[in-house]
Amino acid sequence: METIKALNGYVDVYLPDLKYYSDDLSKKYSKVDKYFQIATKAIKEMYKQVGTAKFDENGIIQKGVIIRHLVLPNHLQNSKHILKWIKENMPDDIYVSVMAQYFPTYKAKQDEYINRKLTKKEYKEIEKFLSTLDLKNGYMQELGEHEEEYVPKWDF
């Protein structure tokens, strides 16, 4: 947290991820305690530093915060909690990017809960939930089919 405070005045755009609401998920998938508590405190500080998002004439962000959230298969309640937290705890002008591009790699392929991409049904459920929240600004990524093509080959 002190690192983020030290960046005050040096950073124009923050693009933080907000992955997990549940400590169980953050411990299981990222081996991190208190993820949500620490991440949300940091995001509030980021917004405090840069404020309302400002875009140039081409729609490129020049200043502000866009909170990214990756929807995980079988963990829709996690996404709902995060989106609800954003709606209830961040200013109305916050930007949110809901990402549907998850696909399993490495050890995730062996995990029964995240060993696949999102289904159309899961995607629609999050899309519907998002519309009920009435978040003012943001994006919901289309449900894709070719995400693996964009992953670099790490075969030195």
C-alpha positions in Angstrom: 0.0 0.0 0.0 2.8 2.4 0.8 4.2 1.8 -2.7 1.0 3.0 -4.3 0.9 6.1 -2.1 4.5 6.8 -3.2 3.3 6.8 -6.8 1.0 9.7 -6.2 1.7 12.3 -8.9 3.7 9.9 -11.1 1.0 7.7 -12.5 -1.8 8.9 -14.8 -3.7 5.6 -15.4 -4.1 2.6 -13.2 -5.4 -0.7 -14.6 -5.8 -3.0 -11.5 -7.1 -6.5 -11.6 -9.7 -7.4 -9.0 -9.8 -11.2 -9.2 -11.1 -12.7 -6.0 -13.7 -11.8 -3.4 -13.3 -15.0 -1.4 -10.1 -15.6 0.6 -10.6 -19.3 -0.2 -10.2 -18.6 -3.9 -7.3 -16.3 -3.5 -5.5 -18.9 -1.3 -6.3 -21.8 -3.7 -5.4 -20.1 -7.0 -2.9 -17.4 -6.0 -1.6 -18.5 -2.6 -2.5 -15.1 -1.2 -4.1 -14.2 2.1 -6.4 -11.1 2.5 -6.4 -10.5 -1.3 -9.7 -8.7 -1.5 -9.1 -6.6 1.6 -5.7 -5.4 0.3 -6.6 -5.1 -3.4 -9.7 -3.0 -2.7 -7.8 -0.7 -0.4 -5.2 -0.2 -3.1 -7.9 0.4 -5.7 -9.5 3.1 -3.6 -6.1 4.8 -3.2 -5.5 4.6 -7.0 -8.8 6.4 -7.6 -8.0 8.9 -4.9 -4.8 9.8 -6.8 -6.1 10.0 -10.4 -9.9 10.6 -10.1 -12.4 10.5 -12.8 -11.3 8.8 -16.1 -10.5 11.2 -19.0 -10.2 10.0 -22.6 -8.7 11.7 -25.7 -10.6 12.2 -28.9 -9.8 8.7 -30.0 -11.2 7.1 -26.9 -7.7 6.4 -25.4 -7.6 6.8 -21.6 -5.3 9.6 -20.5 -6.1 9.6 -16.8 -8.1 7.5 -14.4 -8.7 3.9 -13.2 -10.2 0.9 -15.1 -10.8 -2.0 -12.8 -10.4 -5.3 -14.6 -12.2 -8.5 -13.5 -11.7 -11.9 -15.1 -14.8 -14.1 -14.8 -13.8 -17.7 -13.8 -15.9 -20.7 -14.8 -17.9 -22.2 -11.9 -17.2 -19.1 -9.8 -19.9 -16.7 -10.9 -20.8 -15.8 -7.3 -17.2 -14.5 -6.9 -17.8 -12.2 -9.9 -21.2 -11.1 -8.6 -19.7 -10.1 -5.2 -16.9 -8.2 -6.9 -19.2 -6.3 -9.3 -21.6 -5.5 -6.4 -18.7 -4.3 -4.3 -17.6 -1.9 -7.1 -21.1 -0.6 -7.5 -21.5 0.0 -3.7 -18.0 1.2 -2.8 -16.6 3.1 -5.8 -17.8 6.4 -7.3 -20.3 6.2 -10.1 -17.8 7.3 -12.7 -15.4 4.3 -12.1 -14.7 2.2 -15.2 -14.9 -1.5 -15.2 -13.7 -4.1 -17.7 -15.3 -7.5 -17.3 -13.3 -10.0 -19.1 -14.6 -13.3 -20.4 -11.3 -14.5 -22.0 -10.4 -17.1 -19.4 -9.0 -20.4 -20.6 -7.1 -23.0 -18.5 -3.3 -23.4 -18.7 -0.7 -25.3 -16.7 -2.1 -26.7 -13.4 -5.6 -25.1 -14.0 -6.2 -27.9 -16.5 -6.3 -30.4 -13.7 -8.6 -28.3 -11.5 -12.2 -29.6 -11.8 -13.6 -26.1 -11.3 -11.5 -24.0 -13.7 -10.4 -26.6 -16.3 -12.5 -25.1 -19.0 -13.6 -21.8 -20.6 -16.8 -20.0 -19.6 -20.0 -21.4 -21.0 -22.5 -19.2 -22.9 -24.9 -19.7 -20.0 -22.3 -18.4 -17.5 -21.5 -15.5 -19.7 -25.2 -14.6 -20.1 -25.7 -14.8 -16.3 -22.9 -12.4 -15.6 -24.1 -10.1 -18.4 -27.6 -10.1 -16.9 -26.3 -9.4 -13.4 -24.1 -6.6 -14.7 -27.2 -5.0 -16.3 -29.1 -5.1 -13.0 -26.3 -3.2 -11.2 -26.5 -0.3 -13.6 -22.7 0.4 -13.5 -22.4 3.6 -15.6 -19.0 3.0 -17.3 -17.2 0.0 -18.7 -16.9 -2.9 -21.0 -17.9 -6.5 -21.1 -15.7 -8.5 -23.3 -17.4 -10.8 -25.9 -17.2 -14.5 -25.2 -14.4 -15.6 -27.5 -13.1 -18.8 -29.0 -9.5 -18.1 -29.9 -7.8 -16.8 -26.8 -5.1 -19.5 -26.9 -3.8 -18.1 -30.2 -2.6 -15.0 -28.4 -0.5 -16.7 -25.7 3.2 -16.7 -26.6 5.1 -20.0 -26.9 7.6 -20.1 -24.0 9.9 -22.8 -25.5 13.3 -21.3 -25.2 
